Amino acid sequence: MKKILLFSVLVAMVAASCKKNPGNPSIIVTASFPTITQTNAYFSTPVGGSLPAGSSIGTAYDSVYKTNISLVVIDTNVHTSVPGLYQCTATATNKYGYVSSVTYFVAVTNLSFTPNLPGAYQMGGNDSAQNNVALFETGYYSMDNYGGVNILANPGTGTQALFAIITDSTIAFTDANFGTVGSITYATGDTSLIYNGMTYSKP
């Protein structure tokens, strides 16, 4: 009888060790990176102003898990007390930790007035090196001939660039030319852009 009882105890112990642990299940997930739809990548704020929220940068959606995701901004490198152009990141993370990100720019400006930059420019009186400047976003402008090429002899060779006004005399470029800073000078009825050793003036 003692042997039978001992055998029963061993069977019970083995059965207990084979039970699944409901608190630690194995989960197989599908890799899904959220899709970020960016509505704005260029922001301007005065010295001491506020920074953009994630909702103003764009929206995110996970098409596999059918969920909307809020953007989280990473702007710790922005110093709102120091005029300058700052590159920042916004991320979207789904419930399983898959992360997508986009880049946006924040210009901290210190302007005493708002210059009237839009218009047609040319380099040193040379009609072949033209540059059209247009207002892109508040505090941001676009130019269509960043490299100063002869666009009459070589149509379509002009390279677009975006820049922000940082101070009354300083412009800073974004995107592919991020980190490039130029100067801007004003005269009565005329405006000049100086960058990369090139000077454009309104004819």
Secondary structure, DSSP 8 states (H G I E B T S, - for coil): -HHHHHHHHHHHHHHHHTS--TTS----------EEEES--EEEEETT-----HHHHEEEEETTTTEEE--EEE-TT--TTS-EEEEEEEEEE-TT--EEEEEEEEEEEB-SS-----EEEEETTEEEEEEEEEEEETTEEEES-TT---TTTSTT----EEEEEEETTEEEE-GGGTT-EEEEEEETTEEEEEETTEEEE--
